[in-house]
């Protein structure tokens, strides 16, 4: 089975990923998970590979995760 967790920035995806992990869902090897940071000291529990795919998709559509509007390519 494949499970995909999707959501906006700071919408609870880390919480859901961790809860599922605690219930036995394998998220991938520890070294492939986004490490803890100052704004999320318990860790993100999200796979780095999927983050990179998301960033590439946003970039290709001239979007940023911090803004619903396309980014200005003239600058």
Backbone torsions as a table, in degrees:
resi	resn	phi	psi	omega
1	UNK	NA	140.9	175.2
2	UNK	-112.4	133.8	-179.9
3	UNK	-121.5	129.1	178.9
4	UNK	-117.4	126.4	175.6
5	UNK	-105.4	123.4	-177.6
6	UNK	-131.1	142.0	177.5
7	UNK	-177.7	166.7	178.4
8	UNK	-72.3	161.5	176.1
9	UNK	-53.6	130.8	178.3
10	UNK	63.5	34.1	-178.1
11	UNK	-105.9	4.3	177.9
12	UNK	105.1	10.0	-179.8
13	UNK	-64.3	-37.7	178.3
14	UNK	-65.0	-42.6	178.6
15	UNK	-61.0	-46.5	179.6
16	UNK	-64.7	-43.5	179.0
17	UNK	-60.1	-44.3	-179.9
18	UNK	-65.8	-41.9	179.0
19	UNK	-61.4	-43.9	178.0
20	UNK	-64.6	-38.6	176.9
21	UNK	-61.0	-42.3	178.4
22	UNK	-64.2	-25.6	177.9
23	UNK	-87.0	0.4	174.7
24	UNK	109.8	0.8	178.8
25	UNK	-74.2	127.7	179.7
26	UNK	-81.1	123.3	-178.1
27	UNK	-98.8	-4.3	-176.8
28	UNK	114.3	173.7	-179.6
29	UNK	-64.4	144.9	-176.6
30	UNK	-51.9	-39.4	-177.5
31	UNK	-70.7	-10.2	177.6
32	UNK	-98.7	0.1	178.2
33	UNK	-92.8	145.4	179.5
34	UNK	-61.8	126.4	-177.6
35	UNK	-71.8	163.6	176.7
36	UNK	-60.5	154.9	178.6
37	UNK	-142.6	173.5	-177.7
38	UNK	-57.5	-39.3	-178.3
39	UNK	-83.0	-5.6	177.6
40	UNK	-151.3	73.2	-172.7
41	UNK	-65.8	-18.3	178.6
42	UNK	-84.8	-8.1	-179.5
43	UNK	102.6	160.9	-177.2
44	UNK	-96.2	-27.2	177.5
45	UNK	60.0	30.6	179.5
46	UNK	-122.1	144.2	-175.6
47	UNK	-75.6	129.9	-178.6
48	UNK	-59.7	-37.6	-179.3
49	UNK	-59.2	-41.0	179.3
50	UNK	-72.5	-33.3	174.5
51	UNK	-60.9	-43.5	179.7
52	UNK	-64.8	-39.3	176.4
53	UNK	-61.0	-45.7	179.5
54	UNK	-60.1	-45.5	-179.7
55	UNK	-63.1	-39.1	178.4
56	UNK	-65.5	-42.0	177.5
57	UNK	-61.0	-47.3	178.8
58	UNK	-60.2	-45.1	-179.8
59	UNK	-60.1	-45.2	-178.7
60	UNK	-64.6	-25.2	177.8
61	UNK	-101.6	14.7	178.2
62	UNK	57.9	39.3	-179.2
63	UNK	-117.5	159.0	174.3
64	UNK	-124.4	146.5	179.5
65	UNK	-68.0	-17.7	-179.0
66	UNK	-90.1	-3.2	-176.3
67	UNK	-146.8	135.8	177.5
68	UNK	-77.1	-11.3	-177.9
69	UNK	-94.5	148.0	175.7
70	UNK	-59.3	145.8	179.0
71	UNK	-76.6	153.7	-179.0
72	UNK	-81.4	114.4	-179.1
73	UNK	-82.0	-7.1	-177.4
74	UNK	-80.6	-11.4	-179.1
75	UNK	-97.1	NA	NA
